Amino acid sequence: METNVSNKTKWGMFGLSIPIMIWTLIPIVWILATSLKKPADLSNPDKALFGNFWPKEPTLDNYRLIFTGGASDLFKPALWNSIIICLIATLISVVLAMFCAYAIARLDFPGKKMILTTALAVSFFPVIAMVTPLFNLWRQIGLFDTKVGLVIPYLALTLPLSIWTLSAFFQQIPWEMEQAAQVDGATSWQAFVKVIAPLAAPGVFTTAIIAFFTAWNDFVFSSNLTSSNSARTVPAALAFFTGASQFEKPTGAICAAAVVVTIPVVILVLLFQRRIVSGLTSGAVKG
């Protein structure tokens, strides 16, 4: 009887997930279809299938435009900036959060709960409220329009979230395993590196990917703390795309750029899918 109920539940969840997946995928497929249209075909239903959805004659002109055409001077430096800045911010955030979360999970000191509460409160703090003070400060100390000037604000976005996520995960790792390593002669650092770190790998991977996505999708900091291609990331660079004339909107080029910047996210999820699921479930179940 339990097996029948379980099978019914599985099929019910599967049936429920289908419309959700369709609802999620339609905008993505629409962006892909728009990126394969010529500018003149965007508003011409005769050049498309299923109304004005999929182009009858797909073209890669928009992709050539952002990589080798007039928009390449904006897009390629911004793509490189996004990769460098987001990877650096993610690495620093995860390393700092890992040590902080370990201390919160293992040590007993005053204000431990306050740190977690503060981290959670900061993660909900409006980003736009920090832009004006940072803009004035960065101009005075020479960090405006620099990669470092974006990495530091990105830490404000990713570090609180990383601390909160890793703290919940480290609390699930058995304390006895670390004690056993120390009894065998390992120092606290050796026990952390050889015992705790391998066990924490799924949670660290999950946190790193979440932090990377958070930094990768930022628009507010990048658009307000940069003024040139030296540090501007892709989300902000898309706002500066222009058409061939003042009467032409760069819809196709923007959609092509959106498809390109989505590819790293999809690759990361596919490569580390098992680790992500393992990290989320391990941090959510006690025992």
C-alpha positions in Angstrom: 0.0 0.0 0.0 2.9 2.4 0.9 4.4 1.7 -2.5 1.2 2.6 -4.3 0.9 5.8 -2.4 4.5 6.6 -3.1 4.1 6.0 -6.8 1.0 8.1 -6.9 2.9 10.9 -5.2 5.8 10.6 -7.6 3.5 10.7 -10.7 1.6 13.6 -9.1 4.8 15.6 -8.6 5.9 14.8 -12.1 2.6 16.0 -13.5 2.8 19.2 -11.5 6.4 19.8 -12.6 5.5 19.7 -16.3 3.5 22.9 -16.5 6.0 24.6 -14.2 8.9 23.7 -16.5 6.9 24.8 -19.5 6.1 28.1 -17.8 9.8 28.6 -17.0 11.2 27.6 -20.4 8.9 29.7 -22.6 10.6 33.0 -21.8 14.1 31.4 -22.3 13.1 29.9 -25.7 11.5 33.2 -26.7 14.8 35.0 -26.0 16.6 32.4 -28.0 14.2 32.8 -30.9 14.4 36.6 -30.8 18.2 36.4 -30.9 18.0 34.4 -34.2 15.8 37.0 -35.9 16.9 39.7 -38.2 16.0 43.3 -37.0 13.5 43.6 -39.9 11.8 40.4 -39.0 11.1 41.2 -35.3 7.7 42.7 -36.0 6.8 40.7 -39.2 4.7 37.6 -38.4 5.1 36.4 -42.0 8.8 35.8 -41.3 8.1 33.6 -38.2 6.3 30.4 -37.2 3.7 30.0 -34.5 2.5 33.5 -34.8 5.6 35.6 -34.3 7.5 33.1 -32.2 10.2 31.2 -34.0 11.9 32.6 -37.1 11.4 30.8 -40.5 15.0 31.7 -41.5 17.2 31.7 -38.3 20.3 33.8 -38.5 23.4 34.3 -36.4 23.8 38.0 -37.3 23.0 39.2 -33.8 25.8 36.9 -32.4 28.2 38.2 -35.0 27.2 41.7 -34.0 28.2 41.2 -30.3 31.4 39.2 -31.0 32.8 40.8 -34.2 30.4 43.6 -35.1 29.7 47.1 -33.7 28.6 45.8 -30.3 31.8 43.8 -29.7 33.6 46.7 -28.2 30.9 46.8 -25.5 30.1 43.1 -25.0 33.5 41.3 -25.1 35.2 43.5 -22.4 32.1 43.3 -20.3 32.0 39.5 -20.6 35.6 39.3 -19.5 35.0 41.7 -16.6 32.0 39.7 -15.4 34.0 36.4 -15.4 37.0 37.9 -13.5 35.1 40.0 -11.0 32.5 37.4 -10.2 35.0 34.6 -9.8 37.2 36.7 -7.5 34.2 37.8 -5.4 32.9 34.3 -5.2 36.3 32.8 -4.1 36.9 35.5 -1.4 33.3 35.2 -0.2 33.3 31.4 0.1 36.7 31.2 1.8 35.8 33.9 4.4 32.3 32.4 4.9 33.7 28.9 5.4 36.0 29.9 8.3 33.2 32.1 9.8 30.6 29.4 9.5 33.0 26.8 11.0 33.6 29.1 14.0 29.9 29.7 14.4 29.1 26.0 14.2 32.0 24.8 16.5 32.8 27.5 18.9 30.7 29.0 21.7 31.2 32.7 22.1 29.0 35.7 22.9 27.2 37.2 20.0 27.2 34.1 17.8 23.5 34.4 17.1 23.8 38.1 16.5 26.3 37.4 13.7 23.9 35.1 11.9 21.0 37.6 12.4 23.1 40.4 11.1 24.2 38.4 8.1 20.6 37.6 7.3 19.5 41.2 7.8 22.3 42.5 5.5 21.3 40.1 2.7 17.8 41.7 2.7 19.2 45.3 2.8 18.2 47.3 -0.3 21.2 47.4 -2.7 20.1 50.8 -4.1 20.5 52.4 -0.7 24.3 51.6 -0.7 25.0 52.9 -4.2 25.1 56.7 -3.5 27.5 56.5 -0.4 29.8 54.0 -2.3 29.7 56.2 -5.4 31.0 59.2 -3.4 33.5 57.2 -1.4 34.9 55.3 -4.4 35.5 58.6 -6.3 37.4 60.0 -3.4 39.7 57.0 -2.8 40.2 56.1 -6.5 38.1 52.8 -6.6 35.5 54.2 -9.0 35.4 52.4 -12.3 37.8 49.6 -11.2 37.4 45.9 -10.8 38.3 46.1 -7.1 35.6 48.7 -6.7 33.1 46.1 -7.8 34.5 43.1 -6.0 34.1 44.8 -2.6 30.4 45.6 -3.1 29.8 42.2 -4.5 31.2 40.8 -1.2 28.4 42.7 0.6 25.9 40.8 -1.6 27.5 37.3 -1.5 29.2 37.1 1.9 26.1 37.3 4.2 24.3 34.7 2.1 27.4 32.5 2.1 27.8 32.7 5.9 24.1 31.8 6.5 24.2 28.9 4.1 27.4 27.4 5.2 26.6 27.8 8.9 23.5 25.6 8.5 25.6 23.0 6.7 28.5 22.9 9.1 26.2 22.4 12.0 25.2 19.0 10.4 28.8 17.7 10.3 29.4 15.3 13.3 31.7 16.9 15.9 33.0 13.4 16.8 34.8 13.0 13.5 36.9 16.0 14.1 37.6 15.0 17.7 38.7 11.5 16.5 41.2 13.1 14.1 42.6 15.2 16.9 42.9 12.1 19.2 44.9 10.5 16.4 47.4 13.3 16.6 46.0 15.8 14.0 46.1 19.5 14.8 43.0 21.6 14.6 44.1 22.8 11.1 44.8 19.3 9.9 41.5 18.1 11.2 39.7 20.9 9.4 41.6 20.4 6.1 41.5 16.6 6.0 38.2 15.8 7.7 35.9 18.7 7.8 36.7 20.3 4.4 36.0 17.1 2.3 32.7 16.6 4.2 31.8 20.2 3.6 32.6 20.1 -0.1 28.9 19.7 -1.3 27.8 22.7 0.9 30.8 24.7 -0.3 30.0 24.0 -4.0 26.4 24.9 -3.4 27.3 28.1 -1.7 29.9 29.1 -4.3 27.4 28.6 -7.2 24.7 30.6 -5.4 27.2 33.4 -4.6 28.4 33.4 -8.2 24.9 33.7 -9.6 24.2 36.6 -7.2 27.3 38.5 -8.4 26.8 37.5 -12.1 23.3 39.0 -12.2 24.1 42.3 -10.5 23.0 45.4 -12.4 22.8 48.2 -9.8 26.4 48.2 -8.6 27.9 47.7 -12.1 25.9 50.4 -13.7 26.5 53.0 -11.0 30.1 52.3 -10.0 31.6 52.2 -13.5 31.8 54.6 -16.4 33.8 52.7 -19.0 34.6 49.3 -20.3 37.5 48.8 -17.9 35.2 47.3 -15.2 31.6 47.4 -16.5 30.0 43.9 -16.4 27.5 42.4 -18.9 24.2 43.3 -17.2 25.2 47.0 -17.2 26.8 46.9 -20.7 23.5 45.7 -22.2 21.9 49.1 -21.3 24.4 50.8 -23.7 23.6 48.7 -26.7 22.3 50.7 -29.7 20.7 49.8 -33.0 22.0 50.6 -36.4 20.1 53.9 -36.3 18.2 55.9 -33.7 14.9 54.4 -34.9 16.1 50.8 -34.5 16.0 49.0 -31.1 18.9 46.5 -30.4 16.4 43.8 -29.3 18.1 41.0 -31.2 21.6 41.9 -30.0 20.4 42.2 -26.4 18.7 38.8 -26.6 21.9 37.3 -28.2 24.0 38.7 -25.3 21.5 37.3 -22.8 21.7 33.9 -24.3 25.5 34.0 -24.2 25.7 35.1 -20.5 23.2 32.4 -19.6 25.5 29.6 -20.9 28.0 29.7 -18.0 25.2 29.5 -15.5 23.7 26.4 -17.3 27.1 24.8 -17.6 27.8 25.2 -13.9 24.4 23.8 -12.9 24.9 20.8 -15.2 28.5 20.1 -14.0 27.7 20.4 -10.3 24.1 19.3 -10.2 24.7 16.4 -7.9 26.8 18.5 -5.6 24.2 21.2 -5.5 21.4 18.7 -4.6 23.7 17.0 -2.1 24.6 20.3 -0.4 21.1 21.5 -0.2 19.7 18.3 1.2 22.6 17.7 3.6 22.2 21.2 5.1 18.4 20.8 5.5 18.3 17.4 7.3 19.6 16.9 10.8 21.3 13.7 11.8 
